[in-house]
């Protein structure tokens, strides 16, 4: 009986433990006068399945975006973290998929993939 409880708890814990994965879209800063898209300027968007109750059947994705540019806010740079150039990431054999799993904004992942394709030697 004890072994059955252990197996049940291990299976249950496997279903409960989840790792959040959040990647933002449209994180590039654009000027206020630029017409970024036909809907209007969008900033720091998250895309989610529209029908969360039946997510296996949904085919629609909704974007949730900030309506104001980060240029309107005073944001100080935090220089306590090490920064990496695309060249340094490439030397370290970091892939675009790695950046995705590290929750890097999609815009940066796309730019890095283009960098890798153009600088493939």
Rosetta silent file (secondary structure, phi, psi, omega in degrees, C-alpha in Angstrom):
SEQUENCE: XXXXXXXXXXXXXXXXXXXXXXXXXXXXXXXXXXXXXXXXXXXXXXXXXXXXXXXXXXXXXXXXXXXXXXXXXXXXXXXXXXXXXXXXXXXXXXXXXXXXXXXXXXXXXXXXXXXXXXXXX
SCORE:     score description
SCORE:     0.000 S_00000001
   1 L     0.000  -40.544  179.642    0.000    0.000    0.000 S_00000001
   2 H   -60.962  -40.970 -179.426    2.838    2.382    0.842 S_00000001
   3 H   -65.301  -37.072  178.530    4.419    1.843   -2.586 S_00000001
   4 H   -65.300  -39.556  177.168    1.138    2.605   -4.339 S_00000001
   5 H   -63.216  -42.519  179.296    0.867    5.901   -2.445 S_00000001
   6 H   -61.868  -44.387  179.271    4.419    6.826   -3.463 S_00000001
   7 H   -63.629  -43.365  178.652    3.712    6.061   -7.104 S_00000001
   8 H   -60.358  -45.821 -179.798    0.474    8.046   -6.958 S_00000001
   9 H   -64.443  -39.693  178.173    2.227   11.059   -5.409 S_00000001
  10 H   -63.494  -41.761  177.685    5.030   10.957   -7.977 S_00000001
  11 H   -65.936  -44.773 -179.152    2.524   10.924  -10.825 S_00000001
  12 H   -62.714  -43.651  179.340    0.483   13.706   -9.216 S_00000001
  13 H   -62.811  -37.686  178.426    3.559   15.883   -8.603 S_00000001
  14 H   -60.206  -37.773  179.854    4.586   15.428  -12.236 S_00000001
  15 H   -75.999  -31.365 -174.088    1.245   16.900  -13.340 S_00000001
  16 H   -82.082  -39.779 -176.013    1.253   19.765  -10.838 S_00000001
  17 L   -70.401  124.919  179.993    4.801   21.064  -11.252 S_00000001
  18 L  -135.679  146.843  177.233    4.968   23.504  -14.149 S_00000001
  19 L  -108.877  118.115 -179.193    7.655   25.821  -15.423 S_00000001
  20 L   -68.542  141.086  178.264    6.313   29.151  -16.697 S_00000001
  21 L  -128.483  109.064 -179.217    7.468   30.173  -20.165 S_00000001
  22 L  -124.938  123.610  174.980    6.887   33.811  -21.073 S_00000001
  23 L  -125.960  128.737 -179.871    8.305   35.450  -24.182 S_00000001
  24 L   -88.729  152.947  175.594    7.405   39.038  -25.085 S_00000001
  25 E  -116.717  161.417  176.683    6.782   40.343  -28.615 S_00000001
  26 L    54.147   49.259 -179.582    7.234   43.865  -30.038 S_00000001
  27 L   -94.030   -7.066  177.990    9.877   44.859  -27.496 S_00000001
  28 L   -66.707  135.859  177.841   11.885   47.003  -29.915 S_00000001
  29 L   -80.092  129.994  178.248   11.624   50.658  -29.021 S_00000001
  30 L  -121.538  155.952  178.212   10.164   52.711  -31.849 S_00000001
  31 L   -67.437  152.109 -178.702    9.693   56.439  -32.153 S_00000001
  32 L   -63.551  -26.574 -177.277    6.320   57.858  -31.207 S_00000001
  33 L   -84.880  -12.506 -178.776    5.821   59.217  -34.738 S_00000001
  34 L   -74.831  139.727  173.925    6.387   55.854  -36.460 S_00000001
  35 L   -90.218   94.290 -170.952    3.361   53.916  -37.624 S_00000001
  36 L   -69.061  -36.532  175.318    4.482   50.547  -36.248 S_00000001
  37 L  -155.692  173.482 -175.249    1.525   48.569  -37.585 S_00000001
  38 L   -71.203  -18.943  179.767   -1.907   49.111  -39.077 S_00000001
  39 L   -83.191  -31.776 -174.713   -3.669   48.658  -35.708 S_00000001
  40 L   137.692  174.058 -177.728   -1.558   51.199  -33.866 S_00000001
  41 L   -73.612  132.194  179.502    1.633   51.166  -31.873 S_00000001
  42 L  -125.288  145.210 -177.905    1.944   48.109  -29.623 S_00000001
  43 E  -134.403  144.251  171.308    4.558   47.465  -26.968 S_00000001
  44 E    42.502   71.951 -176.048    5.671   44.464  -24.924 S_00000001
  45 E   -98.021  147.854  170.705    3.036   41.956  -26.006 S_00000001
  46 E  -117.839  134.382  178.213    2.259   38.498  -24.686 S_00000001
  47 E  -107.056  128.812 -178.653    0.403   36.074  -26.973 S_00000001
  48 E  -132.056  153.664  173.494   -1.964   33.553  -25.388 S_00000001
  49 E   -63.720  134.582 -175.419   -4.489   31.010  -26.632 S_00000001
  50 L   -69.823  -37.495 -177.515   -7.899   32.698  -26.599 S_00000001
  51 L  -105.052   90.478 -176.602   -9.863   29.718  -25.331 S_00000001
  52 L   -74.562  -23.512  178.725   -8.022   28.529  -22.234 S_00000001
  53 L   -68.290  -37.350 -179.323  -10.823   26.143  -21.195 S_00000001
  54 L  -126.127   59.912 -173.809  -10.430   24.077  -24.360 S_00000001
  55 L   -64.780  -19.781  177.853   -6.888   24.943  -25.369 S_00000001
  56 L   -71.203  -23.356 -175.546   -6.500   21.702  -27.348 S_00000001
  57 L  -106.263   -8.968 -175.805   -9.162   22.867  -29.791 S_00000001
  58 L   -75.473  144.103  177.404   -8.476   26.581  -30.029 S_00000001
  59 L  -124.964   11.827 -177.850   -6.968   28.012  -33.189 S_00000001
  60 L  -117.259  136.671  178.421   -6.998   31.658  -32.168 S_00000001
  61 E  -119.228  130.741  178.885   -4.235   33.519  -30.376 S_00000001
  62 E  -104.477  144.006  176.464   -4.839   36.860  -28.675 S_00000001
  63 E  -103.059  133.031  174.959   -2.197   39.504  -28.061 S_00000001
  64 E  -115.246  116.942 -171.429   -2.161   41.438  -24.807 S_00000001
  65 E  -127.906  154.132  170.255   -0.028   44.559  -25.123 S_00000001
  66 E   -73.541  144.124 -178.259    0.903   47.647  -23.168 S_00000001
  67 L   -94.042   -9.090 -179.701   -0.657   50.697  -24.751 S_00000001
  68 L  -118.496  145.686  179.853    2.099   53.114  -23.789 S_00000001
  69 L   -71.374  148.279  175.421    5.700   53.192  -24.880 S_00000001
  70 H   -69.786  -11.974  176.647    8.423   52.552  -22.354 S_00000001
  71 H   -66.175  -22.618 -179.532    9.926   55.827  -23.616 S_00000001
  72 H   -77.889  -12.802 -177.168    7.320   57.645  -21.503 S_00000001
  73 L  -109.327  148.578  175.472    8.709   56.144  -18.306 S_00000001
  74 L   -85.438  106.669 -178.867   12.019   56.808  -16.598 S_00000001
  75 L  -116.907  120.121  179.748   13.716   53.414  -16.631 S_00000001
  76 L   -85.670  141.461  176.367   17.224   53.154  -15.266 S_00000001
  77 L   -71.879  135.670  176.826   19.654   50.689  -16.792 S_00000001
  78 L  -101.165  100.635 -176.401   20.652   47.889  -14.459 S_00000001
  79 L   -89.249   14.455 -179.271   24.307   47.280  -15.226 S_00000001
  80 L   -79.565  -14.283  179.018   24.702   44.593  -12.571 S_00000001
  81 L   -99.730  145.907  178.108   24.062   41.840  -15.129 S_00000001
  82 L   -73.360  137.438  176.455   26.578   40.765  -17.724 S_00000001
  83 L  -104.525  151.512 -178.653   25.596   41.576  -21.306 S_00000001
  84 L  -125.698  136.302  173.202   26.419   39.431  -24.295 S_00000001
  85 L   -83.347  163.822  176.278   26.869   40.424  -27.919 S_00000001
  86 H   -60.699  -37.200  179.974   25.556   38.204  -30.705 S_00000001
  87 H   -62.812  -41.957 -179.637   29.168   37.396  -31.614 S_00000001
  88 H   -68.117  -39.653  177.188   29.911   36.221  -28.073 S_00000001
  89 H   -62.345  -40.471  179.633   26.733   34.125  -27.954 S_00000001
  90 H   -65.244  -39.811  178.001   27.675   32.513  -31.270 S_00000001
  91 H   -63.865  -30.470  179.667   31.176   31.696  -29.967 S_00000001
  92 L   -84.724    4.938 -179.213   29.554   30.028  -26.961 S_00000001
  93 L    59.057   37.245  176.169   27.420   27.912  -29.378 S_00000001
  94 L   -82.632  131.714 -179.905   24.182   29.368  -28.015 S_00000001
  95 L   -98.314  166.430  174.904   21.236   28.621  -30.312 S_00000001
  96 H   -62.378  -34.326  177.963   18.066   30.603  -30.906 S_00000001
  97 H   -63.485  -38.722  176.270   16.212   27.777  -29.208 S_00000001
  98 H   -59.927  -45.253  179.341   18.334   28.304  -26.081 S_00000001
  99 H   -61.067  -39.311  178.483   17.357   31.978  -26.047 S_00000001
 100 H   -61.067  -46.240 -178.814   13.700   30.990  -26.394 S_00000001
 101 H   -68.514  -20.626  177.158   13.875   28.660  -23.402 S_00000001
 102 L   -89.190   11.103  178.340   15.563   31.437  -21.389 S_00000001
 103 L    62.456   34.798  174.362   12.478   33.673  -22.009 S_00000001
 104 L   -72.416  142.695  177.269   14.350   36.111  -24.234 S_00000001
 105 L   -55.593  142.540 -176.616   12.013   38.472  -26.146 S_00000001
 106 H   -58.767  -36.565  179.895   11.022   37.060  -29.537 S_00000001
 107 H   -58.163  -43.731 -179.165   12.354   40.165  -31.340 S_00000001
 108 H   -69.320  -38.894  177.828   15.870   39.516  -30.044 S_00000001
 109 H   -61.227  -43.569  178.739   15.646   35.813  -30.886 S_00000001
 110 H   -62.881  -44.302  179.296   14.670   36.681  -34.473 S_00000001
 111 H   -63.597  -38.072  179.312   17.515   39.191  -34.783 S_00000001
 112 H   -67.314  -40.430  178.606   19.988   36.649  -33.388 S_00000001
 113 H   -63.957  -40.292  176.181   18.824   33.976  -35.838 S_00000001
 114 H   -62.942  -42.538  176.921   19.309   36.415  -38.727 S_00000001
 115 H   -58.007  -45.729 -179.705   22.774   37.212  -37.359 S_00000001
 116 H   -62.680  -40.513 -179.457   23.623   33.495  -37.270 S_00000001
 117 H   -67.916  -39.838 -178.433   22.402   32.973  -40.836 S_00000001
 118 H   -76.218  -26.482 -177.408   24.301   35.972  -42.219 S_00000001
 119 L  -108.522   23.197  179.133   27.509   35.183  -40.341 S_00000001
 120 L   -71.500  119.286 -179.025   27.540   31.424  -40.929 S_00000001
 121 L  -128.522    0.000    0.000   31.114   30.474  -41.735 S_00000001
